[in-house]
Amino acid sequence: MRRLEASIITTYRCFSRCERCHIWKHPARRDEEFDPSLLEKLPSLSFCNITGGEPFVREDLEEIVRVLRRKAQRIVISTNGYLVEKTVHLATRYPDIGFRISLEGLPATNDALRGMEGGAENGLRTLRELQGIGVKDLGMAMTVSDRNACDLVELYRLSRSMGVEFATAAVHNSFYFHISENAILKKEEVTSCFERLVEELLGTWKVKNWYRAFFNDGLIRYILGQPRPLPCTAGTDLFFLDPRGNLLPCNGMEEGLWFETMGNLLDRPFEEIWTSEKARAVREKVRHCPKQCWMIGTASPAIKRHPLRPTMWVLKNKFKNLFP
């Protein structure tokens, strides 16, 4: 049976004022966003990430979740966690879904980078309240840049102390950020922080952390401009659905390099789009994509498809961690 993952971009609206993303300067109109009933056309999914923008600005998010729970084996919502009551209310209705709270570092750093006073406080409060009502699938997510790399290991340690997962990304550019200047210039300083994180992950006795160490080692390669450790399977093992109903191979495309949709779900059935000549042409572009992105949304399916190399890396580096 085909294992397929999806990310549902519910909206291009957001009330954060992030430095690295200017989506807040270019908000989409509500009447451009898909109706939740459109999601009935999706196939069965092994995993679904609900993202944005900020998904909790959609008043019909609960209906979106209701439809996707019939489609996906596992659902995780990516959010800044600022709307505590809304988040907890949804989790009370659906305690089996997961949440990843985006934090750009410790409180002072986070609030400065997001341009939103009290953002970290609300995000951490959301995590604690979700834990209090019994939600199990919880985590923090941090996008690392020159300005917040020094908080990386400390935020990871905070996540461990709280008993939640910790996801990472390196700052990058994308078509919906409305900015193309994101870059890591202090490469040695930032990669050193990632190296410390890799060591701490390998130093635990949680197998999942060892594979996270492999992923973070891939982020080091990405920052240094090296090829991604595994081939990208965007548009094959996963897809993105944007707020206007377009099926995209990923969310890392840049219009200055290339940007293609596979088709629009408003116009045609999913299977017809997925097996079309246009979709095959998009997959060919993915195979020759110059960006060499290494983000968890595309890396995770690649690791599942090609487990040998990550496993050999884990065995080798765990041994080195035990016997330096």
N, C-alpha and C positions, 0 to 999 in steps of 0.2 A: 504494500500500500504506500502511496506517495506521502512522504513527510513534508509538510509545507508550513512555513511560518509567515506571519504577517505583522506589519506595523500599520495601525490605522491613525493617520494624521487627522484628528477630528476638527481642527481649526487652525487658522493662521493668526488668531488673536491671542494676545498675551498682555498682562498688566505689569510684568517685570520690565525693567529698563536696563537690560544686560549690555555690557560693553561689547561682547563678542557676537551678539545677535541683535539686529535692528528690525526684527519682525514687528516690534511694537510701534515703529514709525510707519509701517505699511500694513495696517490691520485689514484683514479680509472682511467682506460684508457677510452678515449672518445669512442673508438670502442666497449666498453662493455655496453654503455648506450643505452637504448631503443630508437627506432625511435618513433617520436610523433604519427605515425599512429597506434601504438600498443594501444593507449588510446581509439581508436574507439571501442575496445572490452569491455570497462568498462560499467557497468549498469548505470541507472539514479541515481544521487547522490543528497542528500539534501545539502551537504557541501563538499568542497574539499580544502585542504591545499596543496599548492605547496611549497616544501621545499628542503633541501639538506643535506649536503654540502651547497654551495652558489648557488642558482638556476640561478643567473644572469651570471654565467660563461658559461652557455649553450647558444650557438649562436642561437639555434632554440627554445628558450623559448617562443617567440611570437607564434610559431606554436603550441607548447604545450598548451598555453592558449587558442588558437583558437579552438582546439579540445575539451578541457575541458569545455568551455563555452556552448557547446551543450549538455554536460553531467550533469553539476552541477548547482543547483539553486544559489549557492553562492560560490565564489572562493576568497581565501586569500593567498597571497604570503608571506612567511617568508624569510626575507633577512637581511643582516647586513647594508644595505642602503649605502654602500660605493660607489657604481657605480651610482652616482646621475643621470647623463644624460641618461643612459640606462633605469633606473627605470622610470624616468619621461616620456621618449619616449613611453614605453610600456603602462603607465597609460593614456597617451594622446590617444592612440589607443583604449584602453579598460578602460574607466573611471569608469565602474561599478564594477571592481574587487577591492578587499581590499589588504592592505599591513600592515604587522607587522614588524617594525624595531627593531632588536635585539640590545639592549644596556645593558651593564653589570654594569651600574652605571652612575654617573656623569662623565664628560669627562676624567679627569685624571685617574680615576679608570677603566673606560671602555678601554681606550687605553692601559693601563698596562696589563690588563687581556687578551686582544685580540692580544697584540703584534703588534699593527698596529697604527702608529701615524696618527692622524686626523680622526680616525674611528668615534668617537662620533660627531665631527663637521660635517662630511659628512652625518651621519645618521640623525641628526637633520635638516640639510639643505634639505635632501630628503623629510622629513616629511613636512617641510614648503612649498617646491615647489609643492608637491602633493596636499596640501591644496589649494595652489594658483591656480591650474588648476581645482579645484572642486571635487577632490576625497573625498568621505564621509567616507568610511570604512577604518579608519586609527588607528594605535595604536603602542605603544612601548611594547617590551617583554623583561623581565629581568630574568635571571637565577641566583638565590641567592646562595651565598657560604659564607664561613667564611670571605673572603677578601672583599666582597662588600655589606654585609648586612646593614652596616651603611648608605648606599646610598638609601636604599629601599624606605623609606617614602618620601625623597626629590625628587627622580625620579618620584614617583607617583604624587606628587604635581606639578612637571613640566608637566607631561602628562595632568593633569587637567587644568593647565593654558593655554595649547595649544589646549585643547578641543579634545584630542584623547584618545582612550582606553588604558588600562594598564593591561598587562598579566604577570603572574609570574610563575616561576618554581623553584624547589630546585635542586641543583646540584646532579647529579646521574651518574650512569655508564650505558653504552650501548655497544652492539657489535661493532658498527661502530666508537666509540670514540677511539679505540685502546689504551685505558687506563682503569685501573680498581681500581685506588686509590682515585677516587673522593669520598669525604665524608665531612660531616659537623661535626666538632669536638667541636666547640664553641656553643653547642646546646642552652644553656640558653641565650646567647647574640643574636643569630640569631632568636630564637623563640620570643624573646622580640620585635625585629624589626617587625616580622610578626604580633604580637599582636597589635602593634601601627597601622599598616596598616589596620587590621581588624576593629579597632575602627574608623578610618577615613572613611573607606568605609561604615560602618553602620551609620555614622554621616551624610551622604548625603541623598538626597531625590530622588535618582535614584534607582529604584527597581533592575536593573541589578547589581548595585554595592553591594546590599545586598547579592545576590547570589554569587558574587565574594568574599565577606567576608566569606561565607560558604566554598568556594573553598580554600581560603587561610588558614582558620582554619584547613582544611584537610592537608595542607602542614605542619602545625605545628605538627599534629599527625604523619605525615610521618617522619619528622625530629626526633621525639622522639621515633620512632620505633614502633608505634602503628598501628593497622589494619586500612586499608583505610575505609572511612565512608560509601562507597557504593560498591557493588560488581563490578568487572571489566567486561566490555562487549566487550573487544577487540576480534576481530575475529567474532563477532556477529553483533554489530551495526556499526563497523568500520573496516577498514583494511588499510594496508600500501602497496604500490607498490614500490619495490626498483629499482634502475637503470638497473638491469639485467632482469627485468620482473617478479621477484618473488613476490608472494602475501604473506605478513606477517601479523600476527595478530596485532602486534604493533612494535614500535621501541625501546622498553625498555628491550628487551631480552639481556641476557649475555650468551656467549658461555660456560662460566664456570659453569653456572646454567642450562640453557636449551636454545636451539635455534631450531626452526622449521619453515619451510615454508609450506604453504598450497598447493603450486603448482606453475608452471610458466606459465604466460599468453602467452608466445611465443609458448607454446606447446599445450594448451587446451583452450576452451572457458571459460569465467569467471564463468558462471552458473555451468558448469561441475566441476570446481575446488571448488566453494563455497559450493556445496552440496555433495562433495565427502566424503568418509570415512576418508581420511587424514585430511580434514578440521574439521570433527567432533572430531578427536583425538586431534588436535591442540586446539580446544575450551575446551576440557577436561583439557588439560595442563594449559590453562589460568585460569580455575576455581581453580586450585591447585597451582598457581604460588606463589613462596615464596617471591617475591620482594615487594609486597604491594605498587607498584608505585601509585603516585597520580599526574598525569600530565593532563593538560587541554584537550589534545587530546583524552584521554580515560575517563576523569572525566565528560566532558560535555555531551557525550551520556548517561552516567550512570545517571546523574542528570535528563535528559529528560525522561529516562525510569522509574526512581524511584523518582518522584517529591515530595512525601509526606515528607520524612525525611528532605531534604533541606528546604522545606517551613516551617516546624515546627521549625527548627533551626533558620531560618530568623525571624519568628514572635517572638520567645522567646528572641533572642538577640537584635533585634531592640527595643523591649519593654524595655529591660535592658539598652540600650543605651539612650533611651528617659528619663527613670526614674531610674537613677543609685542609 
